């Protein structure tokens, strides 16, 4: 069964979705569109995965590194799952460029090259923002580019993690 709950954050109301066992989606306010129908989900605030996710977010928004990752489930191509899996390996407070992430993905896939553009496309489909930290991936030359939640939110998330973005460009 699909479940839903809400989390009030410094970014606004975040929608959490679950299959009952794992988090399947974390939607920032700017990611909720007219096609989203919350009535097709069962409201269940005390679902264990939601409790864990809210604890994770509470810690994160205090500017601290969360210690426990809530269970997550992807429903995507193997390529996207590899890319998102590599995102999970980027430590709290660190950043990579799209090119660096593409090299990591290439290594996992056993190839010598991976397009940074293909990796960026996979990031744009990330269903679990913040927890699967696509905001930690930036363009070369300190450019803040490509975030589904919008660049102001990407900037805010990086600042929460302790980055001084004075010399970064949007």
TIZATI-868955 format. One record per atom (N, C-alpha, C): atom name; x, y, z; residue in three letters. Coordinates in steps of 0.05 Angstrom, whole numbers, plus 32768, in hexadecimal, padded with zeros to 4 digits. Layout:
BEGIN
R, site, X, Y, Z, code
R, CA, X, Y, Z, ala
...
END
This chain:
BEGIN
R, site, X, Y, Z, code
R, N, 8011, 7FE8, 8000, unk
R, CA, 8000, 8000, 8000, unk
R, C, 8011, 8019, 8000, unk
R, N, 8009, 802D, 7FF2, unk
R, CA, 8019, 8046, 7FF2, unk
R, C, 8010, 8058, 800A, unk
R, N, 8024, 8063, 8018, unk
R, CA, 801F, 8074, 802F, unk
R, C, 802B, 808F, 802B, unk
R, N, 801F, 80A2, 8039, unk
R, CA, 8028, 80BE, 8038, unk
R, C, 8028, 80CB, 8053, unk
R, N, 803B, 80DD, 8057, unk
R, CA, 803B, 80EF, 806E, unk
R, C, 8049, 8108, 8067, unk
R, N, 8049, 811B, 8079, unk
R, CA, 8054, 8136, 8073, unk
R, C, 8069, 813D, 8088, unk
R, N, 807C, 814C, 8080, unk
R, CA, 8091, 8156, 8093, unk
R, C, 8095, 8174, 808E, unk
R, N, 8090, 8183, 80A3, unk
R, CA, 8094, 81A0, 80A1, unk
R, C, 80B1, 81A6, 80A6, unk
R, N, 80BE, 81B2, 8092, unk
R, CA, 80DB, 81B7, 8092, unk
R, C, 80E0, 81D5, 808E, unk
R, N, 80F9, 81DD, 8092, unk
R, CA, 8100, 81F9, 808C, unk
R, C, 80FC, 8200, 806E, unk
R, N, 80F9, 81EB, 805D, unk
R, CA, 80F5, 81EF, 8041, unk
R, C, 80D7, 81F0, 803A, unk
R, N, 80C6, 81EA, 804D, unk
R, CA, 80AA, 81E7, 8048, unk
R, C, 80A0, 81CB, 804D, unk
R, N, 8088, 81C5, 8045, unk
R, CA, 807C, 81AB, 8049, unk
R, C, 8088, 8196, 8036, unk
R, N, 8095, 8182, 8042, unk
R, CA, 80A0, 816C, 8032, unk
R, C, 808D, 8154, 8034, unk
R, N, 8088, 8148, 801D, unk
R, CA, 8076, 8130, 801C, unk
R, C, 8088, 8117, 801B, unk
R, N, 8081, 8104, 802D, unk
R, CA, 808F, 80EB, 802E, unk
R, C, 807C, 80D5, 8024, unk
R, N, 8086, 80C3, 8013, unk
R, CA, 8077, 80AD, 8009, unk
R, C, 8085, 8093, 800F, unk
R, N, 8076, 807E, 8014, unk
R, CA, 8081, 8064, 801B, unk
R, C, 8070, 804D, 8010, unk
R, N, 807D, 8036, 800C, unk
R, CA, 806F, 801E, 8005, unk
R, C, 8067, 800E, 801E, unk
R, N, 806D, 8019, 8035, unk
R, CA, 8067, 800C, 804E, unk
R, C, 8080, 8002, 805D, unk
R, N, 8094, 7FFC, 804D, unk
R, CA, 80AE, 7FF3, 8059, unk
R, C, 80C4, 8007, 8055, unk
R, N, 80C4, 8015, 803F, unk
R, CA, 80DA, 8027, 8039, unk
R, C, 80CF, 8041, 802E, unk
R, N, 80E0, 8055, 802F, unk
R, CA, 80DA, 806F, 8024, unk
R, C, 80DD, 806D, 8005, unk
R, N, 80C9, 8075, 7FF7, unk
R, CA, 80CA, 8074, 7FDA, unk
R, C, 80CC, 808F, 7FCD, unk
R, N, 80C5, 80A4, 7FDC, unk
R, CA, 80C7, 80BF, 7FD1, unk
R, C, 80C7, 80D4, 7FE7, unk
R, N, 80D7, 80E9, 7FE3, unk
R, CA, 80D7, 8100, 7FF4, unk
R, C, 80D5, 8118, 7FE1, unk
R, N, 80BE, 8125, 7FE2, unk
R, CA, 80B7, 813A, 7FD0, unk
R, C, 80BA, 8155, 7FDE, unk
R, N, 80CC, 8166, 7FD3, unk
R, CA, 80CE, 8181, 7FDD, unk
R, C, 80B6, 8191, 7FD3, unk
R, N, 80B0, 81A8, 7FE0, unk
R, CA, 8098, 81B7, 7FD7, unk
R, C, 8097, 81BD, 7FB9, unk
R, N, 80AE, 81C4, 7FAE, unk
R, CA, 80AF, 81CB, 7F91, unk
R, C, 80AD, 81B2, 7F7F, unk
R, N, 80AE, 819A, 7F8A, unk
R, CA, 80AC, 8182, 7F7A, unk
R, C, 8090, 8177, 7F78, unk
R, N, 807D, 8183, 7F86, unk
R, CA, 8062, 8179, 7F86, unk
R, C, 8053, 8188, 7F70, unk
R, N, 8049, 8179, 7F5D, unk
R, CA, 803C, 8185, 7F46, unk
R, C, 801E, 817F, 7F46, unk
R, N, 8010, 8189, 7F33, unk
R, CA, 7FF3, 8186, 7F31, unk
R, C, 7FEA, 8169, 7F2D, unk
R, N, 7FFC, 8158, 7F22, unk
R, CA, 7FF5, 813C, 7F1E, unk
R, C, 7FF7, 812C, 7F37, unk
R, N, 8004, 8136, 7F4C, unk
R, CA, 8006, 8127, 7F65, unk
R, C, 7FEB, 8126, 7F73, unk
R, N, 7FE3, 810E, 7F7A, unk
R, CA, 7FC9, 810A, 7F88, unk
R, C, 7FCE, 80FE, 7FA3, unk
R, N, 7FCF, 810E, 7FB8, unk
R, CA, 7FD3, 8102, 7FD3, unk
R, C, 7FBD, 80F0, 7FDC, unk
R, N, 7FA5, 80F2, 7FD0, unk
R, CA, 7F8F, 80E1, 7FD8, unk
R, C, 7F93, 80C4, 7FCF, unk
R, N, 7FA7, 80BE, 7FBE, unk
R, CA, 7FAC, 80A3, 7FB6, unk
R, C, 7FBE, 8095, 7FCA, unk
R, N, 7FC5, 80A2, 7FE0, unk
R, CA, 7FD6, 8097, 7FF5, unk
R, C, 7FC6, 8096, 800F, unk
R, N, 7FCF, 8084, 8021, unk
R, CA, 7FC4, 8082, 803B, unk
R, C, 7FD5, 8093, 804E, unk
R, N, 7FC9, 80A6, 805C, unk
R, CA, 7FD8, 80B6, 8070, unk
R, C, 7FDE, 80A4, 8088, unk
R, N, 7FF8, 80A3, 808E, unk
R, CA, 8001, 8092, 80A4, unk
R, C, 801B, 809E, 80B0, unk
R, N, 8017, 80B0, 80C2, unk
R, CA, 802D, 80BF, 80CD, unk
R, C, 8040, 80AE, 80DE, unk
R, N, 8036, 8099, 80EB, unk
R, CA, 8046, 8089, 80FD, unk
R, C, 8053, 8071, 80F0, unk
R, N, 8052, 806F, 80D6, unk
R, CA, 8060, 8059, 80C8, unk
R, C, 807E, 805A, 80CF, unk
R, N, 808A, 8043, 80D6, unk
R, CA, 80A5, 8042, 80E0, unk
R, C, 80B9, 8051, 80CD, unk
R, N, 80B6, 804D, 80B3, unk
R, CA, 80C9, 805A, 80A1, unk
R, C, 80C5, 8078, 80A1, unk
R, N, 80AD, 8082, 80A6, unk
R, CA, 80A8, 809E, 80A8, unk
R, C, 80B4, 80AA, 80C1, unk
R, N, 80B2, 809B, 80D7, unk
R, CA, 80BE, 80A4, 80F1, unk
R, C, 80DD, 80A6, 80ED, unk
R, N, 80E9, 8092, 80E1, unk
R, CA, 8106, 8093, 80DC, unk
R, C, 810E, 80AA, 80C9, unk
R, N, 80FE, 80AE, 80B5, unk
R, CA, 8103, 80C4, 80A2, unk
R, C, 8101, 80DF, 80AF, unk
R, N, 80ED, 80E3, 80BF, unk
R, CA, 80EA, 80FC, 80CD, unk
R, C, 8101, 8101, 80E1, unk
R, N, 810A, 80EC, 80EE, unk
R, CA, 8121, 80EF, 8100, unk
R, C, 813A, 80F7, 80F0, unk
R, N, 813D, 80EA, 80D8, unk
R, CA, 8153, 80F1, 80C7, unk
R, C, 8152, 810F, 80BF, unk
R, N, 813A, 8118, 80B7, unk
R, CA, 8137, 8133, 80AE, unk
R, C, 813A, 8147, 80C5, unk
R, N, 8130, 8140, 80DD, unk
R, CA, 8134, 8151, 80F5, unk
R, C, 8152, 8156, 80F9, unk
R, N, 8161, 8140, 80F9, unk
R, CA, 817E, 8143, 80FD, unk
R, C, 818B, 8153, 80E7, unk
R, N, 8184, 814D, 80CE, unk
R, CA, 818F, 815B, 80B7, unk
R, C, 818A, 8179, 80B8, unk
R, N, 8172, 8181, 80BE, unk
R, CA, 816B, 819D, 80BE, unk
R, C, 8176, 81AC, 80D7, unk
R, N, 8181, 819D, 80EA, unk
R, CA, 8190, 81AA, 8100, unk
R, C, 81AD, 81AF, 80F8, unk
R, N, 81B4, 81A7, 80E0, unk
R, CA, 81CF, 81AB, 80D6, unk
R, C, 81E2, 8195, 80E0, unk
R, N, 81D7, 817E, 80E7, unk
R, CA, 81E7, 8167, 80F0, unk
R, C, 81E5, 8150, 80DD, unk
R, N, 81F9, 813F, 80DD, unk
R, CA, 81F9, 8128, 80CC, unk
R, C, 81E7, 8112, 80D8, unk
R, N, 81D2, 810A, 80C9, unk
R, CA, 81C1, 80F5, 80D3, unk
R, C, 81D1, 80DB, 80D4, unk
R, N, 81CB, 80CB, 80E9, unk
R, CA, 81DA, 80B2, 80ED, unk
R, C, 81CD, 809A, 80E1, unk
R, N, 81B3, 809B, 80DE, unk
R, CA, 81A5, 8083, 80D4, unk
R, C, 8195, 808A, 80BA, unk
R, N, 819B, 807C, 80A5, unk
R, CA, 818C, 8080, 808C, unk
R, C, 8172, 8070, 808D, unk
R, N, 815C, 807C, 8088, unk
R, CA, 8143, 806D, 8088, unk
R, C, 8143, 8059, 8070, unk
R, N, 8134, 8043, 8072, unk
R, CA, 8133, 8031, 805B, unk
R, C, 8127, 803F, 8043, unk
R, N, 8134, 803C, 802C, unk
R, CA, 812A, 8048, 8014, unk
R, C, 8127, 8033, 7FFE, unk
R, N, 8115, 8038, 7FEC, unk
R, CA, 8110, 8026, 7FD6, unk
R, C, 810E, 8036, 7FBC, unk
R, N, 811D, 802D, 7FA8, unk
R, CA, 811C, 8039, 7F8E, unk
R, C, 810C, 8027, 7F7B, unk
R, N, 80FF, 8034, 7F68, unk
R, CA, 80F0, 8026, 7F53, unk
R, C, 80F9, 8032, 7F39, unk
R, N, 8110, 802B, 7F2F, unk
R, CA, 811B, 8038, 7F18, unk
R, C, 812E, 8025, 7F09, unk
R, N, 8139, 802F, 7EF3, unk
R, CA, 814C, 801F, 7EE3, unk
R, C, 8165, 801A, 7EF4, unk
R, N, 8174, 8006, 7EEC, unk
R, CA, 818C, 7FFF, 7EFA, unk
R, C, 81A0, 8016, 7EF9, unk
R, N, 81A1, 8024, 7EE2, unk
R, CA, 81B3, 803B, 7EE0, unk
R, C, 81AD, 8050, 7EF5, unk
R, N, 8193, 8058, 7EF8, unk
R, CA, 818C, 806C, 7F0C, unk
R, C, 8192, 8062, 7F28, unk
R, N, 818D, 8049, 7F2D, unk
R, CA, 8193, 803E, 7F47, unk
R, C, 81B0, 803F, 7F4D, unk
R, N, 81C1, 803A, 7F39, unk
R, CA, 81DE, 803C, 7F3D, unk
R, C, 81E6, 8059, 7F44, unk
R, N, 81DB, 806C, 7F34, unk
R, CA, 81E1, 8088, 7F39, unk
R, C, 81D8, 8090, 7F55, unk
R, N, 81BF, 8089, 7F5C, unk
R, CA, 81B5, 8091, 7F76, unk
R, C, 81C4, 8083, 7F8D, unk
R, N, 81CD, 806A, 7F88, unk
R, CA, 81DD, 805C, 7F9C, unk
R, C, 81F8, 806B, 7FA0, unk
R, N, 8203, 8076, 7F8B, unk
R, CA, 821C, 8085, 7F8E, unk
R, C, 8217, 809F, 7F9D, unk
R, N, 8200, 80AB, 7F99, unk
R, CA, 81F9, 80C3, 7FA9, unk
R, C, 81FA, 80BE, 7FC6, unk
R, N, 81F0, 80A6, 7FCE, unk
R, CA, 81EF, 809F, 7FEA, unk
R, C, 820B, 809D, 7FF7, unk
R, N, 821F, 809A, 7FE6, unk
R, CA, 823A, 8097, 7FF0, unk
R, C, 8248, 80B3, 7FF4, unk
R, N, 823B, 80C8, 7FEB, unk
R, CA, 8247, 80E3, 7FEF, unk
R, C, 8242, 80EB, 800C, unk
R, N, 8258, 80EE, 801B, unk
R, CA, 8254, 80F4, 8037, unk
R, C, 8246, 810F, 803C, unk
R, N, 8238, 8111, 8052, unk
R, CA, 822C, 812A, 805B, unk
R, C, 8241, 8140, 805B, unk
R, N, 823B, 8157, 804F, unk
R, CA, 824D, 816E, 8050, unk
R, C, 8261, 816E, 8039, unk
R, N, 8261, 8159, 8028, unk
R, CA, 8274, 8159, 8011, unk
R, C, 8264, 815C, 7FF7, unk
R, N, 8273, 8164, 7FE2, unk
R, CA, 8267, 8167, 7FC8, unk
R, C, 8278, 815A, 7FB3, unk
R, N, 826B, 8153, 7F9D, unk
R, CA, 8279, 8149, 7F85, unk
R, C, 826F, 8158, 7F6D, unk
R, N, 827F, 8158, 7F57, unk
R, CA, 8275, 8163, 7F3F, unk
R, C, 8266, 814D, 7F30, unk
R, N, 8256, 8155, 7F1C, unk
R, CA, 8249, 8141, 7F0B, unk
R, C, 825E, 812F, 7EFE, unk
R, N, 8274, 813A, 7EF5, unk
R, CA, 8289, 812A, 7EE9, unk
R, C, 8295, 8116, 7EFC, unk
R, N, 829A, 811D, 7F15, unk
R, CA, 82A4, 810B, 7F29, unk
R, C, 8291, 80F4, 7F2E, unk
R, N, 8277, 80FB, 7F30, unk
R, CA, 8263, 80E7, 7F35, unk
R, C, 8261, 80D4, 7F1C, unk
R, N, 8263, 80DF, 7F04, unk
R, CA, 8262, 80CF, 7EEC, unk
R, C, 8279, 80BA, 7EEC, unk
R, N, 8291, 80C3, 7EF5, unk
R, CA, 82A8, 80B0, 7EF6, unk
R, C, 82A2, 8099, 7F0A, unk
R, N, 8296, 80A0, 7F21, unk
R, CA, 828F, 808B, 7F34, unk
R, C, 827B, 8077, 7F29, unk
R, N, 8267, 8082, 7F1B, unk
R, CA, 8252, 8071, 7F0F, unk
R, C, 825F, 805F, 7EF9, unk
R, N, 8271, 806A, 7EE9, unk
R, CA, 827F, 805A, 7ED5, unk
R, C, 828E, 8043, 7EE2, unk
R, N, 829B, 8048, 7EF8, unk
R, CA, 82AA, 8033, 7F06, unk
R, C, 8297, 801D, 7F0F, unk
R, N, 8281, 8024, 7F1B, unk
R, CA, 826D, 8011, 7F24, unk
R, C, 8263, 8000, 7F0D, unk
R, N, 825E, 800D, 7EF6, unk
R, CA, 8254, 8000, 7EDF, unk
R, C, 8269, 7FF1, 7ECF, unk
R, N, 8282, 7FF4, 7ED7, unk
R, CA, 8298, 7FE6, 7EC9, unk
R, C, 829E, 7FF1, 7EAE, unk
R, N, 829A, 800C, 7EAA, unk
R, CA, 82A0, 8019, 7E91, unk
R, C, 82B5, 802E, 7E96, unk
R, N, 82C0, 8038, 7E80, unk
R, CA, 82D5, 804C, 7E83, unk
R, C, 82CA, 8068, 7E82, unk
R, N, 82B2, 806B, 7E79, unk
R, CA, 82A6, 8086, 7E76, unk
R, C, 8288, 8086, 7E7D, unk
R, N, 827F, 809B, 7E89, unk
R, CA, 8263, 809F, 7E8D, unk
R, C, 825E, 80BD, 7E89, unk
R, N, 8249, 80C3, 7E7C, unk
R, CA, 8242, 80DF, 7E76, unk
R, C, 8237, 80EC, 7E8F, unk
R, N, 8243, 8104, 7E95, unk
R, CA, 8239, 8114, 7EAC, unk
R, C, 821C, 811C, 7EA6, unk
R, N, 8215, 8120, 7E8D, unk
R, CA, 81FA, 8128, 7E86, unk
R, C, 81E6, 8111, 7E8D, unk
R, N, 81EE, 80F8, 7E87, unk
R, CA, 81DC, 80E1, 7E8E, unk
R, C, 81D9, 80DF, 7EAC, unk
R, N, 81EE, 80E4, 7EBA, unk
R, CA, 81ED, 80E3, 7ED8, unk
R, C, 81DA, 80F9, 7EE1, unk
R, N, 81DD, 8111, 7ED6, unk
R, CA, 81CC, 8127, 7EDD, unk
R, C, 81AE, 8121, 7ED8, unk
R, N, 81A9, 8113, 7EC2, unk
R, CA, 818D, 810C, 7EBD, unk
R, C, 8183, 80F9, 7ED2, unk
R, N, 8193, 80E5, 7EDA, unk
R, CA, 818B, 80D3, 7EF0, unk
R, C, 8186, 80E2, 7F0A, unk
R, N, 8197, 80F6, 7F0F, unk
R, CA, 8193, 8106, 7F28, unk
R, C, 8178, 8115, 7F27, unk
R, N, 8171, 811E, 7F0F, unk
R, CA, 8158, 812D, 7F0D, unk
R, C, 813F, 811C, 7F13, unk
R, N, 8143, 8102, 7F12, unk
R, CA, 812D, 80EF, 7F18, unk
R, C, 812E, 80E4, 7F34, unk
R, N, 8140, 80EE, 7F44, unk
R, CA, 8143, 80E4, 7F60, unk
R, C, 8129, 80E8, 7F6F, unk
R, N, 811D, 80D3, 7F79, unk
R, CA, 8103, 80D6, 7F87, unk
R, C, 8106, 80DC, 7FA5, unk
R, N, 811E, 80DB, 7FAF, unk
R, CA, 8121, 80DE, 7FCC, unk
R, C, 8136, 80F4, 7FD2, unk
R, N, 812E, 810C, 7FCC, unk
R, CA, 8140, 8123, 7FD1, unk
R, C, 8149, 8124, 7FEE, unk
R, N, 815E, 8132, 7FF2, unk
R, CA, 816C, 8137, 800C, unk
R, C, 8179, 811D, 8015, unk
R, N, 816A, 8108, 8019, unk
R, CA, 8175, 80EE, 8024, unk
R, C, 8187, 80E1, 800F, unk
R, N, 817E, 80E1, 7FF6, unk
R, CA, 818F, 80D9, 7FE0, unk
R, C, 819A, 80F3, 7FD5, unk
R, N, 81B2, 80FB, 7FDD, unk
R, CA, 81BA, 8117, 7FDC, unk
R, C, 81C4, 8121, 7FC1, unk
R, N, 81B2, 8124, 7FAE, unk
R, CA, 81B9, 812F, 7F94, unk
R, C, 81C1, 814D, 7F96, unk
R, N, 81BA, 815A, 7FAC, unk
R, CA, 81C2, 8176, 7FB0, unk
R, C, 81E0, 8178, 7FB4, unk
R, N, 81EE, 8162, 7FBA, unk
R, CA, 820B, 8163, 7FBF, unk
R, C, 821A, 8161, 7FA4, unk
R, N, 820D, 8161, 7F8E, unk
R, CA, 821A, 8160, 7F74, unk
R, C, 8218, 817B, 7F67, unk
R, N, 822F, 8185, 7F5F, unk
R, CA, 8230, 81A0, 7F53, unk
R, C, 823E, 819F, 7F38, unk
R, N, 823B, 81B5, 7F29, unk
R, CA, 8249, 81B7, 7F10, unk
R, C, 8266, 81BE, 7F15, unk
R, N, 8276, 81BD, 7EFF, unk
R, CA, 8292, 81C4, 7F02, unk
R, C, 8294, 81E2, 7F07, unk
R, N, 82AB, 81EB, 7F10, unk
R, CA, 82B0, 8207, 7F16, unk
R, C, 829D, 8213, 7F2B, unk
R, N, 8295, 8202, 7F3E, unk
R, CA, 8284, 820B, 7F54, unk
R, C, 8269, 8216, 7F4B, unk
R, N, 825D, 8208, 7F38, unk
R, CA, 8243, 8211, 7F2E, unk
R, C, 822D, 8200, 7F3A, unk
R, N, 821A, 820D, 7F46, unk
R, CA, 8203, 81FF, 7F52, unk
R, C, 81EE, 81FD, 7F3C, unk
R, N, 81EB, 81E5, 7F31, unk
R, CA, 81D9, 81E0, 7F1B, unk
R, C, 81C8, 81C7, 7F20, unk
R, N, 81B2, 81C6, 7F13, unk
R, CA, 81A2, 81AD, 7F11, unk
R, C, 8198, 81A2, 7F2B, unk
R, N, 8184, 81AE, 7F37, unk
R, CA, 8178, 81A2, 7F4E, unk
R, C, 8159, 81A3, 7F4B, unk
R, N, 814C, 818C, 7F4D, unk
R, CA, 8130, 818A, 7F49, unk
R, C, 811F, 819A, 7F5C, unk
R, N, 812A, 819F, 7F74, unk
R, CA, 811C, 81B0, 7F87, unk
R, C, 8120, 81CD, 7F83, unk
R, N, 8131, 81D4, 7F70, unk
R, CA, 8138, 81F0, 7F6B, unk
R, C, 8153, 81F8, 7F77, unk
R, N, 8161, 8209, 7F6A, unk
R, CA, 817B, 8211, 7F73, unk
R, C, 817B, 821F, 7F8E, unk
R, N, 8167, 822F, 7F95, unk
R, CA, 8167, 823A, 7FB0, unk
R, C, 8167, 8225, 7FC6, unk
R, N, 8158, 820F, 7FC1, unk
R, CA, 8157, 81F9, 7FD5, unk
R, C, 8172, 81EA, 7FD5, unk
R, N, 817E, 81E6, 7FBE, unk
R, CA, 8198, 81D9, 7FBD, unk
R, C, 81AC, 81E9, 7FCD, unk
R, N, 81AC, 8203, 7FC9, unk
R, CA, 81BE, 8215, 7FD8, unk
R, C, 81B9, 8213, 7FF6, unk
R, N, 81A0, 8213, 7FFE, unk
R, CA, 8199, 8211, 801B, unk
R, C, 81A2, 81F6, 8027, unk
R, N, 819E, 81E0, 8018, unk
R, CA, 81A7, 81C6, 8022, unk
R, C, 81C5, 81C5, 8025, unk
R, N, 81D4, 81D0, 8012, unk
R, CA, 81F1, 81D0, 8014, unk
R, C, 81FA, 81E2, 802B, unk
R, N, 81EC, 81F8, 8030, unk
R, CA, 81F3, 8209, 8047, unk
R, C, 81ED, 81FB, 8061, unk
R, N, 81D8, 81EC, 8063, unk
R, CA, 81D2, 81DC, 807B, unk
R, C, 81E9, 81C9, 8081, unk
R, N, 81F5, 81BE, 806C, unk
R, CA, 820B, 81AC, 806F, unk
R, C, 8226, 81BA, 8073, unk
R, N, 8226, 81D4, 8076, unk
R, CA, 823E, 81E2, 807D, unk
R, C, 824E, 81EE, 8067, unk
R, N, 8243, 81EF, 804F, unk
R, CA, 8252, 81FB, 8038, unk
R, C, 824F, 8219, 8037, unk
R, N, 8265, 8226, 8034, unk
R, CA, 8265, 8243, 802E, unk
R, C, 8263, 8246, 8010, unk
R, N, 824D, 824F, 8007, unk
R, CA, 8248, 8250, 7FEA, unk
R, C, 824D, 826C, 7FDE, unk
R, N, 825C, 827C, 7FEC, unk
R, CA, 8262, 8297, 7FE2, unk
R, C, 826E, 8297, 7FC6, unk
R, N, 8280, 8285, 7FC0, unk
R, CA, 828D, 8284, 7FA6, unk
R, C, 8280, 8271, 7F92, unk
R, N, 8268, 8267, 7F98, unk
R, CA, 825A, 8255, 7F86, unk
R, C, 8247, 8265, 7F74, unk
R, N, 8243, 825C, 7F5C, unk
R, CA, 8232, 826A, 7F49, unk
R, C, 8219, 825A, 7F44, unk
R, N, 8202, 8267, 7F41, unk
R, CA, 81E9, 825A, 7F39, unk
R, C, 81E7, 8259, 7F1B, unk
END
